[in-house]
Every structure is written in C-alpha cells, then in structure tokens.
Amino acid sequence: MKDTEILGQIKELVDEEHALRERLLGGELTSEEEHARIAYIEESLDRCWDLLRQRRARRNVGEDPDFAAPRPVSEVENYQQ
C-alpha cells in the first residue's frame, strides 16, 4: 500500500466517523451501534497511521518503504506513548 492509498483510507475512515456521529445525533442509530463502529474505526486509523510511520521511517533510513507491513491491532494498540 502506497502512502497516498493509506492517506486516502484515513480520510475515508475519518469521514465515516463524522457521519456516524451525525447519525447518532439524528437518532438514526443507537449509541451502542455507534460505539462499536467507532471502536473499529479508531483501531483501523491507528493501524493506518502506524503503517504510514513505518513507511516514512524506512524511507528516512534509505530502506524500501514497500517492505513495511500492517501490524495487528493488539500490537498497535499496546504501544507505550
């Protein structure tokens, strides 16, 4: 996946998150439905940002960014800040 594709996926996920919040405010879905989907979107966003950081780091040290690979949610979500 190229940087532009990752950024496109991030934009789609953010747009979906905004749409879900609007649907919740409009009474079109329950808070449980919204929370479940938002959790998935947040995990997906974290994985996208992680992959993008991996690609940029590889590029910065002269390595091929195409060897960066998405990491599992369990790994990405357990990073220490």
C-alpha positions as CSV (number, residue, x, y, z in Angstrom):
1,M,0.0,0.0,0.0
2,K,1.4,3.4,-1.0
3,D,1.4,6.5,1.2
4,T,-1.4,8.1,-0.9
5,E,-3.6,5.0,-0.5
6,I,-3.0,5.0,3.2
7,L,-3.9,8.7,3.4
8,G,-7.0,8.0,1.3
9,Q,-8.1,5.2,3.7
10,I,-7.5,7.5,6.7
11,K,-9.7,10.2,5.0
12,E,-12.5,7.6,4.4
13,L,-12.4,6.4,8.0
14,V,-12.5,10.0,9.4
15,D,-15.4,10.8,7.1
16,E,-17.2,7.7,8.3
17,E,-16.6,8.6,11.9
18,H,-18.1,12.0,11.3
19,A,-21.1,10.5,9.5
20,L,-21.7,8.1,12.4
21,R,-21.7,10.9,14.9
22,E,-24.2,12.8,12.8
23,R,-26.4,9.7,12.5
24,L,-26.3,9.2,16.3
25,L,-27.3,12.9,16.8
26,G,-30.1,12.4,14.3
27,G,-31.4,9.3,16.1
28,E,-30.6,7.0,13.2
29,L,-28.6,4.6,15.3
30,T,-28.2,3.7,18.9
31,S,-25.2,4.7,21.0
32,E,-24.2,1.0,21.2
33,E,-24.1,0.7,17.4
34,E,-22.1,4.0,17.2
35,H,-19.6,3.0,19.9
36,A,-19.0,-0.4,18.3
37,R,-18.3,1.0,14.9
38,I,-16.3,3.9,16.3
39,A,-14.0,1.4,18.2
40,Y,-13.4,-0.4,14.9
41,I,-12.7,2.9,13.1
42,E,-10.3,4.0,15.8
43,E,-8.3,0.7,15.6
44,S,-8.2,1.0,11.8
45,L,-7.0,4.5,12.0
46,D,-4.2,3.6,14.4
47,R,-3.1,0.8,12.1
48,C,-3.1,3.2,9.1
49,W,-1.0,5.8,11.0
50,D,1.3,3.1,12.2
51,L,1.9,1.8,8.7
52,L,2.4,5.3,7.4
53,R,5.0,5.9,10.1
54,Q,6.8,2.7,9.3
55,R,6.9,3.6,5.6
56,R,8.3,7.1,6.4
57,A,10.9,5.7,8.8
58,R,12.1,3.1,6.3
59,R,12.4,5.8,3.6
60,N,14.3,8.1,6.0
61,V,17.0,5.4,6.6
62,G,17.2,4.5,2.9
63,E,15.2,1.3,3.0
64,D,12.3,0.3,0.7
65,P,9.0,1.6,2.3
66,D,7.1,-1.2,0.5
67,F,8.5,-3.7,3.0
68,A,6.5,-2.0,5.8
69,A,3.6,-4.2,6.8
70,P,0.4,-3.6,8.8
71,R,0.8,-4.7,12.3
72,P,-2.0,-6.5,14.3
73,V,-4.4,-4.3,16.3
74,S,-3.1,-5.9,19.5
75,E,0.4,-4.7,18.8
76,V,-0.5,-1.2,17.6
77,E,-3.0,-0.6,20.4
78,N,-0.5,-1.5,23.1
79,Y,2.2,1.0,22.2
80,Q,3.6,3.0,25.1
81,Q,3.5,6.7,24.4
